[in-house]
Amino acid sequence: MEAIGQPIRKLPAMQVSYNKLKTFGECALKYRLAYIERVPRPPIGTLGFQRRLHAALAQYHHFARRDGIVRKQSSSLPMLNSAAQARSQR
């Protein structure tokens, strides 16, 4: 008990959302790991694939540009624009 005249200890503000309540309802440990401990979760299925594909292509283009295999982006824009126009006319 707090003594009379002593300041009341304030708790940090808690934000409640539907997802937090749903997660807690499913499993209290899952809630603790996700929202209190903030343990990173592995990416979900296709999102994980998309991230890996993007990272691989970015790394390839980084080294290809460095080695002069791929043109700089500004010089390939006209080619991309003409390809996009051809697709839109189909």
N, C-alpha and C positions, 0 to 999 in steps of 0.2 A: 504494500500500500504506500501511496505517496503521503508524505507528511503534509500537514496543512501549511500552506504558505510556500511550499516547494513548487517550482515550475513543473508542469506536466510534460513528460517526454513525448515529442511528436514523432509519429511514424512516417516513413516516406509515403508519398502519394502512390496509390496503386491504380493503374489503368486496367480497366476490364474491357474485354472484347468478346465477341461471340466465339472466335477461334480459341481464345484462352479458356473460356468456360467449357467448350466442347472437349478440348484436350484434357482438362482436369477431370471431366466426367468419364473420359475413356480410361485414363490411367494417371494417377497422381505423380508417379515417377517420371512419366513422359513429360508432364507439365513442368516438373522441377528441372529436368535436364534441358528442356527447350527454353523456358522463360526465366528461370532463376540462375541456373548454372551457365546458360547460353552455350551449350555444347553444339558445335556445328553439325548439321545433318547432311548426309550425302545427297547429291542432286537426284531429282526424281527422273526416272526413265529417259524419255526423249530429251528433256531439258539438259540432262547430263551429256547426252550424245551431241547436242547442238553446241554446248560449251566446248567440248573437246574438239569438235570439228572446227569451230571458229578459231580456237587457240592454235591448232595445227596449221590452218591456212595462214593465219597471221604470222606465225613463225616462218613458214615457207616463203612468204612474200618479203619478209624482213631480210632474209638471207639472199633471196633472188635479186632484190633491188640492190643490196650491197655488192653482189657479184656481177651486176649488170645484165642479168638474164631477163628481168622483167622491166618494162618501161615504167617511168614514173606515172603516177595516177593521172596527172593533168594531160599527158600526151595520149592516154587511152580513152579519155572521155568522149571524143567524137565517135569513136568506134562503138562505144557502149550506147550512145544516143541513137545511132543508126540501127543498131540491133534491137533496141527497145521499140523504135518506130516500126520496124519490120514486123515485130511480134504483135503490135497493136493493130496492124492492118489486116491480120489474118482473120 
